[in-house]
Amino acid sequence: MQHVTLGGLDVARIGLGAMGMSHAYTGAGSDDAESVRTLHRALEQGVTLIDTAEVYGPYTNEELVGRALKGRRDQVVLATKFGLISHSGRQGGTDSSPASIRTAVEGSLTRLGTDRIDLYYQHRVDPGTPIEDTVGALAELVAEGKIRHIGLSEAGPDTIRRAHAVHPVTAVQSEYSLFTRDPEARVLPVLRELNIGFVPFSPLGRGFLTGAIRSTDQFDPDDFRAGNPRFAEENFRHNLRLADEVAAVADRIGATPAQVALAWLLAQGDDIAPIPGTRRVARVEENCAADSVRLTDEQLAQLTALPPAAGDTHSEAQMGMMER
Ligand SMILES: NC(=O)c1ccc[n+]([C@@H]2O[C@H](COP(=O)([O-])OP(=O)(O)OC[C@H]3O[C@@H](n4cnc5c(N)ncnc54)[C@H](OP(=O)(O)O)[C@@H]3O)[C@@H](O)[C@H]2O)c1
């Protein structure tokens, strides 16, 4: 697997998102043994960047990742996130206060069975805490050796600049794929100016771009996608055309749609490391093989010209927490 550098942090350019093993999607948490095999297979395929968060489960996803990485810790660039659970007594929403972070980091270290987190992200910008205070607390954790690098998720240009002025930010993680192009306009240019890496989350459009999702009836009622505007009936039908275009390119080059969706992302820069999520061994093998899929300029242009997906990526309340 080829490697890239995210703001000074070396990672294999395809990572693995562990969220769906415990959280958000149909089947989450139903087969931990296969999830652990998937994590192990990812490392065998050369993956280094493993992504989890305190809120996934909550807590159970970090525990699962910690169990799977026992004896393999040094092979991994381990990323987790804080800030969507309050440890300082706030009700609901975000909490990136220094007091909450201090408690959060100890919990994550324990559940992950490690003495250091390689990349520690703020999960969402906290309107109740100046970003300078949050990054100041994170800089102390860097000095103490509890975390190695600082990241932000779904942060806008102004927050990124303010954070980076306090302590270098290594990576920003936001949704980016042929399904969600928002970071291109305002965020990516700032990251490039400041030499900060970018980690696209949901790079397969939450599974949509793989072609495996053909009907909204496929989701369990507690699947995040069942209530997501992009997957609502009228938008869903429009968005199927996007998935079909990706599949058509895949057919022409003998790759799978998931591989084409990842190859398009990888072609956007050598400062980008997507973290496709899967809880299945066969799919992690398929997704990692995107490392060797090359798209021609014409294929890239055809994909880049696809219309935006219809419908917001999140509910109105969640969209309010994202800076774009
Ligand atoms: N920072 C944030 O706020 C945030 C938000 C969302 C996600 N994330 C991170 O990003 C990671 C990836 O995002 P995501 O899981 O939301 O979305 P994704 O990677 O776009 O898609 C995951 C979905 O696609 C399916 N899938 C994966 N590979 C496939 C393949 N080759 N063929 C067919 N289906 C396939 C998975 O099902 P199976 O599991 O059944 O294979 C799962 O339902 C997460 O795990 C998480 O770590 C971060």
The ligand as an SDF file (V2000), in Angstrom:
LIG
                    3D

 48 52  0  0  0  0  0  0  0  0999 V2000
  -15.8080   12.3530   11.8690 N   0  0  0  0  0  0  0  0  0  0  0  0
  -17.0610   12.0270   11.7240 C   0  0  0  0  0  0  0  0  0  0  0  0
  -17.9740   12.7380   12.1250 O   0  0  0  0  0  0  0  0  0  0  0  0
  -17.3960   10.7150   11.0540 C   0  0  0  0  0  0  0  0  0  0  0  0
  -18.7040   10.4690   10.5980 C   0  0  0  0  0  0  0  0  0  0  0  0
  -18.9650    9.2670    9.9520 C   0  0  0  0  0  0  0  0  0  0  0  0
  -17.9440    8.3310    9.7760 C   0  0  0  0  0  0  0  0  0  0  0  0
  -16.6950    8.6010   10.2590 N   0  0  0  0  0  0  0  0  0  0  0  0
  -15.6000    7.6480   10.0980 C   0  0  0  0  0  0  0  0  0  0  0  0
  -15.4700    7.2970    8.7250 O   0  0  0  0  0  0  0  0  0  0  0  0
  -15.5110    5.8870    8.5740 C   0  0  0  0  0  0  0  0  0  0  0  0
  -16.1030    5.4950    7.2440 C   0  0  0  0  0  0  0  0  0  0  0  0
  -17.3470    6.1010    7.0450 O   0  0  0  0  0  0  0  0  0  0  0  0
  -18.7370    5.3170    7.0220 P   0  0  0  0  0  0  0  0  0  0  0  0
  -18.5670    3.9770    7.6350 O   0  0  0  0  0  0  0  0  0  0  0  0
  -19.7390    6.2510    7.5700 O   0  0  0  0  0  0  0  0  0  0  0  0
  -19.0890    5.2270    5.4830 O   0  0  0  0  0  0  0  0  0  0  0  0
  -18.4390    4.5550    4.1770 P   0  0  0  0  0  0  0  0  0  0  0  0
  -17.0680    4.1310    4.4390 O   0  0  0  0  0  0  0  0  0  0  0  0
  -18.7120    5.5220    3.0960 O   0  0  0  0  0  0  0  0  0  0  0  0
  -19.4080    3.3160    3.9380 O   0  0  0  0  0  0  0  0  0  0  0  0
  -19.5690    2.2990    4.8840 C   0  0  0  0  0  0  0  0  0  0  0  0
  -20.7230    1.4250    4.4360 C   0  0  0  0  0  0  0  0  0  0  0  0
  -20.3980    0.8290    3.1860 O   0  0  0  0  0  0  0  0  0  0  0  0
  -20.4330   -0.5910    3.2760 C   0  0  0  0  0  0  0  0  0  0  0  0
  -19.2840   -1.0730    2.4870 N   0  0  0  0  0  0  0  0  0  0  0  0
  -17.9770   -0.8970    2.7570 C   0  0  0  0  0  0  0  0  0  0  0  0
  -17.2040   -1.4170    1.7770 N   0  0  0  0  0  0  0  0  0  0  0  0
  -18.0440   -1.9360    0.8600 C   0  0  0  0  0  0  0  0  0  0  0  0
  -17.8590   -2.5920   -0.3730 C   0  0  0  0  0  0  0  0  0  0  0  0
  -16.6490   -2.8070   -0.8640 N   0  0  0  0  0  0  0  0  0  0  0  0
  -18.9720   -3.0020   -1.0560 N   0  0  0  0  0  0  0  0  0  0  0  0
  -20.2160   -2.7770   -0.5830 C   0  0  0  0  0  0  0  0  0  0  0  0
  -20.4530   -2.1440    0.6010 N   0  0  0  0  0  0  0  0  0  0  0  0
  -19.3830   -1.7220    1.3090 C   0  0  0  0  0  0  0  0  0  0  0  0
  -20.3490   -0.8990    4.7620 C   0  0  0  0  0  0  0  0  0  0  0  0
  -21.0750   -2.0840    5.0700 O   0  0  0  0  0  0  0  0  0  0  0  0
  -20.3880   -3.3370    5.8360 P   0  0  0  0  0  0  0  0  0  0  0  0
  -19.8100   -2.7950    7.1090 O   0  0  0  0  0  0  0  0  0  0  0  0
  -21.5470   -4.2340    6.0610 O   0  0  0  0  0  0  0  0  0  0  0  0
  -19.3710   -3.8560    4.8830 O   0  0  0  0  0  0  0  0  0  0  0  0
  -21.0240    0.3090    5.4010 C   0  0  0  0  0  0  0  0  0  0  0  0
  -22.4260    0.1500    5.4320 O   0  0  0  0  0  0  0  0  0  0  0  0
  -16.3200    5.4240    9.7940 C   0  0  0  0  0  0  0  0  0  0  0  0
  -16.0940    4.0740   10.0830 O   0  0  0  0  0  0  0  0  0  0  0  0
  -15.8220    6.3570   10.8580 C   0  0  0  0  0  0  0  0  0  0  0  0
  -14.6010    5.8740   11.3980 O   0  0  0  0  0  0  0  0  0  0  0  0
  -16.4190    9.7820   10.8640 C   0  0  0  0  0  0  0  0  0  0  0  0
  1  2  1  0
  2  3  2  0
  2  4  1  0
  4  5  1  0
  4 48  2  0
  5  6  2  0
  6  7  1  0
  7  8  2  0
  8  9  1  0
  8 48  1  0
  9 10  1  0
  9 46  1  0
 10 11  1  0
 11 12  1  0
 11 44  1  0
 12 13  1  0
 13 14  1  0
 14 15  2  0
 14 16  1  0
 14 17  1  0
 17 18  1  0
 18 19  2  0
 18 20  1  0
 18 21  1  0
 21 22  1  0
 22 23  1  0
 23 24  1  0
 23 42  1  0
 24 25  1  0
 25 26  1  0
 25 36  1  0
 26 27  1  0
 26 35  1  0
 27 28  2  0
 28 29  1  0
 29 30  1  0
 29 35  2  0
 30 31  1  0
 30 32  2  0
 32 33  1  0
 33 34  2  0
 34 35  1  0
 36 37  1  0
 36 42  1  0
 37 38  1  0
 38 39  2  0
 38 40  1  0
 38 41  1  0
 42 43  1  0
 44 45  1  0
 44 46  1  0
 46 47  1  0
M  CHG  2   8   1  16  -1
M  END
$$$$
